[in-house]
Amino acid sequence: MDPHALDAPLAGASIDPAVHALRPDYVAVLLVADGLPGGPTDDASDAALREAEAIATERLAGRPPETRPGVEVWREAYRAFGTKPQRTRHSLEALLRRVPDGLPRIDRLTDLYNAVSIIHELPLGGEDLDRYVGPPRLIRAIGDEPFETTADGATVIERPEVGEVVWVDDAGVTCRRWNWRQCLRTRLSPDTTRALFIIDSLGPEARAAAEAAADDLEDRLRRLDDGVRSARRVLEAPRV
């Protein structure tokens, strides 16, 4: 694949200044990968999750996830746009709460990014790039944006709350409440070969932490197949 084609999905990516008004320290690393060997959970992705489970178990030492700094900082971010974190848990906390009973095995790519999320204690999401319509943008919702999800086994369209922090493309919301729940339309599947991974980070070392997680994920993806190609972009508040 032409290396410049990898950069194209990243060129129009953006963060609305209204989001950085909430958290000026927020940094996102967007990683695009092509030539991915999709498929079901395999030995490599299972091993990555077992590694993550062992690390999280040692760190938590029987304590609840909210005692970890990486969890609490995102609870604060959720409160900033009016979401109660005890009722709506960000993706990192939701994963950590599943560690005692074992993390879910979903598919090869999702397993890998979930493992990296726990190991680096950062929220991390993955999207099927072939299902994207236009570039990814992080905004505060108007409230009329469509979000495709399921309820009682049926596909339904929901709308975010006014002011909610959401990732969107030209067709609607791809992830609600910053990193809480992904839509059906763009989620990864065993057939995914091109993906967009979004790594969220907060705090004084946000960029370094997010780039370290991106390095780890990139390495794990390339170990799946040496034909994997990738590109990334860092989004952060303008320096003043």
N, C-alpha and C positions, 0 to 999 in steps of 0.2 A: 504494500500500500504506500502511496505517496506520503512522506512524512508531513507535508504541509496540510494534507487532508485531515490529519489528526488534530491540528490546531483550529480548524474551521469551527467545530462545535463549541470551542472555548471562547472564540473571538467576541461574541456578543453577550457573554455571561456577565452578570452584574449584581451588585447589592444596592438596594435602594438606600439613600442617605437616611431615611426614616428608621431603618433597622440599626444603622450605626449610631443614630441618636439614642437608641436604647442601650446599646453596648458598643462603645467605641473600640473596645479591645477585641471585637469579634474578627476572626480570620477563617476563611474557607479555602481549602485546597481542593481544586477540581482536577481529577485524574481521568483522562480518557484512555481506554485500552481497546485495541482491535486485534482480531485473530485469536480470540479467547476460545479455549476448548470447553464449551458448556457441557453440562451433563449432570447426572445425579451425584449425591454425596459419594466420595471415593475415599481410599485410604489416606490420601494427602490432606483432604479437607477435614476428615475425621480426626486426624492427628493434630491439625492446627487447633481444632476446637478442644481437644483434650489438653493441649498445651495451655490454652486460654483458661480452661476450667481450673487447672492446677494453680496457675498464677493468681487467678481471682480468689480462689479458696485460701491461699496463703495470705494474700493482702487483707482480706476481710476478717480472717481469723474468728469467724462466728459473729462478727458485728454486722449491722444492717448496711446496705449500700450507701445510704445517705451520709455515713460517716467518712466516706472518701471525698477528698476535695474536688475531684473531677465530676462527681455527681452533684454536690451541693452548688457548685458554680452554675450549673445548668438549671437547677431548681430556681436560683435567683433570676436567671434570664427569663424563665417562664413566668415568674411573678411579674416581671417588668411589663409584659404585654397582657396581663390580666388572667393568666391561666393558673389554676391551682395545681402545683406539681404533685401533691398527694393523690390527686384524682387522675391526672394526665401525666404519665411518667415519660420522660425523654428516653430515647432509644437505648442509651448506655445503661441507665438505671433499670430499664425493663429487662435487658439482657442479664445484668448482674443478679437480679432477683431470681432468675431461672437457673443460676449456676448450681445451687444445692441439689436440684433434681436432674441436672444435666441440660446442657444447651440443646436447642432443636437442631436437627440435621435436616436441611432444606434442599439445597443443591450445591454443587461444587463451588460456584462463585459466591453465593450468599454465605456459605459456611466460612469461606476465607475472609470476607470482609467483616463478618461478625467476630471472628477470632482476633483480627487486628484491632477492632474497636475495643475489645476487652483488654487486650495486652497493653494498648497505649492509653486506655481510659479516655477515649474521645468518641462522641457520636459519629457514626459513619454509615452512609447509605449507598446503595447501588441501584442504578437505573439502566434499563435496556435502551441504548442510544438509538436503535433503529425505530423505536416507538415514540421518540421525542419529536415535537413539532416546534422548531425554532430553538433559540438558546435558553439555557437555564437562568432564571432570575430569582433573587430572594427579595420579597416585598412585604409590606404590611397590607393585608387584604382589604379590598373595598367591601367584600361580603357577598358578591354575586358570582364569584369565580366557581366553576364546576369542579367537583372532586369525586372521582369514581371510586366507589368502595362496595362492600357487601353488607347486607343486613338480613339476618334470618335465611342465609343461603342464597339470596337474590342480589343481583347487581343494582345498586342505587346511586343516585347523584346527590351528594350533600354540598353544602356551601360553608365556607369558613366564617368565623365570626369577624365582624368589623375590627380591623386593627391587628388581627392575628398575623403572626409571622409565618409566611408560607413560601415554599419554592414553587414556581410556576414555569410553564412554557407557553407557547401560543395557543394551546388547546385547553389549558386549565391548570389546576393545582396538581403538582406531582408529589408534594409531601406537605402535610399539614403540621402546624405548630412547630416549625423549625425542623425538627427531626423526630417527630412523634409517629406518624403513620404515612406510609407511601400509598400512592394510588394503584389501582389494578392495571391501568393502561400501560404504565412504564416499568412495572416491576420486573426484576430479573426472572428468567426461567431456565430450565436445562438447555433450551435452544439458543440462548443468548451468545452472540459472538462479538458484539461491540457494546461496551458499557461505559457509563459515566459514574464515577465514584465521587461522593461529596464528603469531605472530612471537615467537621466543625470543631472549632477550638476557641477558647476564651482564656483571658488572663495575660499577665505580662510576658509570658513565653509562648504565646499562642501560635505564632508562626513556626517557631522551631519545633514545637510539639506536633503540629499538623504535618509539617514536612517530613519528620521522622516516621510518622505513621504512613505517609504516602510512599516513602522509600521502602518500608517493610512490605506494604501491600504490592507494590510494583515488583519487588523481588519474588514474592510468593506466586504472583501471576506468571512471571517468566519461567519459574520452575515448572509450571504446568506444561508449558510449550515454549521452546526457544524462538518460535515465530511470533510471539506476542509483541506488539509495538504499542508504545504509550506516549502521551504528552500530558502536561499539567499546566495549570495556571493558579496563581495565588490571588485571592480577592481579599482586600483589607481596606480599612478607612484611609482616606488620603492623609498624607502627612501635612501638618500645618507649621 
